[in-house]
């Protein structure tokens, strides 16, 4: 089982990379060997604002950046989305990345690690709605990290240092358990190979 830890912010000076590294370290320390966790950083894909001329549900991807993103998403069984909350919502870059694809998301599972002034919970509320539309099953447990309690920040213009409370690891592990259980249950519904192929004529 392959699980992507998706860094959902592309903003310079973001805090999400620190959070994602913690999630990865905890997964590798505590999860069984058959569950392989990998970092997927949206900043490394350079996706422009959605520029595909055909709706994603058709699967006729015209641009190489879309096909590269589709191959990546298609190779995973489940996702942990690490997301901040910006202005009561998820980052535009993350919503854009979801909108690029359809079949590659289908019948997979997702969990959430969010952060913000209010723990990022409102960003995840919106993520759950968007992911349901692309047939992703979202688990209940969510790690909600507070900028006041789970980071040491002397200057709000700087990323600061991620210092999660002890209770956060227990919530994270519960989320891992739910995520792998759901991903396994959904496996019979997934096609053997969801990797995008080069459409005819392109």
JOPEZI-V762519 format. One record per run of one state. SS is the DSSP state (@ for helix, = for strand, . for the rest). FROM is the first residue (numbers start at 1). TO is the last residue. If there is no record, write none. Layout:
ss->[SS;SS]
from->[FROM;FROM]
to->[TO;TO]
//
This chain:
ss->[.;=;.;@;.;=;@;.;@;.;@;.;=;.;=;.;=;.;@;.;@;.;=;.;@;.;=;.;=;.;=;.;@;.]
from->[1;2;8;16;31;36;42;45;56;59;64;75;78;85;86;87;89;90;92;100;103;106;108;117;121;134;136;147;151;153;161;163;166;190]
to->[1;7;15;30;35;41;44;55;58;63;74;77;84;85;86;88;89;91;99;102;105;107;116;120;133;135;146;150;152;160;162;165;189;202]
//
